[in-house]
């Protein structure tokens, strides 16, 4: 077929042979598994990225990372033209191509080209980034092999955070209107917006606010280190877990801190010091501190969304242009955060299925859409109309209105609107805390989280569980939702839901209630109901702690 050298593809594909019996599913996180099993997947995703580029007539991104997974894992995700996640129909193509047997690779490629109406004569351009895992460089070369065998052009950015690659793709496909598609361009855009925004902030004694950052022994350490010289004023960073000693994501990073509700190893913390953790590819962030009594306080994605949306709501009221703001959460959001936003801040809240792509799409429906998962992955999206209106007001309006519009203009530049970005989110949070004169304890005191517990139940087949209402209600197996409803009635301020994992045969259980004891007890009882009604395997779930 014209535009595709099938003989060359077959020859190169044989050099990246698929292990027998390996089946992988492309999900929100792309493909993830042990790095030793991924060579064929990387080669084939290089091929797929070329087809997607030809079809969209745009630059496509390929990121080699397994985010917060252990160091021996790796993964790959494709980035669509506006820096967003790969379109669902192409997730199916990715799964099909990754799982094709060697002799079928040609026919699957031709089938995808036909189904997606790809003009094979068009040019293709792909950009690549990778994290700091030992396996990432070799796997990135496999991607490049796939790109070149199909005649695609590429640019290898080398080591990048995942959000930085999303940013590069967005810049390249908007002819530089969003920013310069270089690492310098990224640092300059964010640091200039941060400097402008914090000009108004009351200075502390030495003019600097200091922040301790756990970099998860990952790419965040490298990139924050590079960025520090751009942050000439207002913020002093102390970096921990920078990758020189510990292993990536091992006993550190945002996922560890959120899951275990304790500080990372290797972090020196004094009471009431502001600290935060990135995950391995720097697209999640959580904050935390020790109080004077030595108690650990976690400030997760829900509380980050509350701080940011309340600040934005104030500015939007000051410019008085009737721009609407919405906050998007998942079922995992703490009930107290939802109540605070709806009842105190009077900000509408919407719930979507778990997975960043669902939140991102919902957030696009508002003039200003704030989305954060409880795990600390999130950002703020501004509609084109809102952005134009804000920029116009920043130029033309008077006094307080103009000041608020200028702040919003800088906030627009400070957020990475392509993806959740720990560096960008950190700078936004630090700017808001400085402008509002808030300590970490005052931020934490916006509302009190309801105690909660998450558990996993092993089942023979996770597909026996299906859900509705943004995963908050179980439809099958019969009787499960009724059992959950009856258990929830036993506890105060309680709710619980179950959902099948996207990647393994486990069912995730979430419960919250007015006390930790009640939340633990409810989670355990719900997990027993799942075990009995959904075909649990192994030992029955034991009580929590």
Secondary structure, DSSP 4 states (H G I P E B T S, - for coil): -TT--HHHHHHHHHHTPPPTT-----BTTBEEEEGGG-HHHHHHHHHHHHHHHHHHTSEEEEEE--TTS-TTEEEEEEE-TTS-BPPHHHHHHHHHHHH--GGGHHHHHHHHHHHTT--TTS--EEEEEE-S-TTHHHHHHHHHHHHHHTT-EEEEEEE--HHHHHHHHHHHHTTTSS--SSHHHHHHHHHHHHHHHHTTSPP-TTS-EEEEEE-TTSHHHHHHHHHGGG--SSEEEEEE--SSSSPTTSS-SHHHHHHHTSPPTT----BT--EEEE-TTS--EEEEEE-TTS-EEEE-HHHHHHHHHHHHHHHHHHHTS---EEEEEETTS-HHHHHIIIIIS--EEEEE-SSHHHHHHHHTTSSEEEEE-TTS-EEEEE-HHHHHHHHHHHHHS-HHHHHHHHHHHHHHHHS-TTS--HHHHHHHHHHHHHHHT--HHHHHTTS-PPEEEEEEEEBS-GGG-EEETTTTEEEESTTHHHHHHHHHTTSTT-EEEEEE-SSSSEEEEEEEESSHHHHHHHHHHHHHHHHHHTTB-SSPPPPP-
